[in-house]
Amino acid sequence: MFKKNVGNLDRILRIVVGAALLVAFALNPSGSYSWLYLIGIIPLATGLMSSCPLYSILGLNTCPMKK
């Protein structure tokens, strides 16, 4: 589907940050700007898929090279 361009450390950080933002939204859904926590869906999804469309556009790759 998508080319893998997110390395292991990058992937773990994305999953942790995305999950933390979604948990923060779940704990405070009635705050005035709490909907901004839903932005956590993006790093969570890119971390789970190991592919980042923005990295593809910019030509970045944090995956280790296969030998």
Secondary structure, 3 states (H helix, E strand, C coil): CCCCCCCHHHHHHHHHHHHHHHHHHHHCCCCCCHHHHHHHHHHHHHHHHCCCHHHHHHCCCCCCCCC
